[in-house]
Amino acid sequence: MKVVHTVTGMRALRHDATAQGLTVGFVPTMGALHAGHLSLVREARRRAQLVVVSIFVNPLQFGPNEDYGQYPRTLEKDCALLEPAGADVVFAPSSEEMYPKGATTIVDVEDLGMKLDGGSRPGHFRGVATVVSKLFHIVQPTWAVFGQKDAAQVAVLRRMVHDLNMDLELVVAPIARESDGLALSSRNAYLSVAERRQALVLHRALMAVEQLAATGETRAGQLRQCALQVLATEPAAKLDYLEIVDPDTLDAVAETLHGALVAVAAWFGPTRLIDNLLLPVR
């Protein structure tokens, strides 16, 4: 497995892959890898002949009071996990490499970028779209693999790929969870023992919605109320949002007959976690 730190080095590797006619699978990450990330790498390995994983803690997607400075940076440990998972190349640039002095261009998916996490974290999806656009141009993947846990991000990037005529396929892999249902996240490491236990209410709320929907309930208001009742059983959870929306537009829906995304975000102590559930077309 090769570790590359420069755009020039990554482009040289991509040029060689093109010359050999290789397909490329790409998994963008911010490092601090867990089993969920590794499942994305394995999905890329299943599809592609060359697998590239980026590790870059992107300053543009963090707000002024967020955890950019504290976000774990564990490159050596991450590389040790990635090689057996099937990665061929790790692209780990510095901030200066990704954003040279004087760079002012941004990518902003308007409207979509202001919904769900975009509403709670102004500018977040502008930072995500900008860095992912740059990574796509550098790596030029055949497939780019993301996790369903970041459902709003998936919607934003899917729109970006479509609107900018990017020549790649965006693949979305299922949410990876702990045995007790907690969605895997690098930020889970911030949780105390008590907060880790409290955070399970997110999964319980989503499972309650899934069970109610399975009985034939399609009214979004009723489904949302069901989730809120479960969330209320954990007083320590500080709700950010709970919405039932169209998974592509992120607009609120009144009925879920045509499928819907149930998305939730909440704080447990100083840690903000997200989770979601896709309701199928009935």
Beta strands, then each sheet from edge to edge (+ up, - down):
strand 1: 2-4
strand 2: 24-29
strand 3: 50-55
strand 4: 89-91
strand 5: 143-147
strand 6: 169-173
strand 7: 237-245
strand 8: 258-268
strand 9: 271-281
sheet 1: 1+ 4+ 3+ 2+ 5+ 6+
sheet 2: 7+ 8- 9+
end
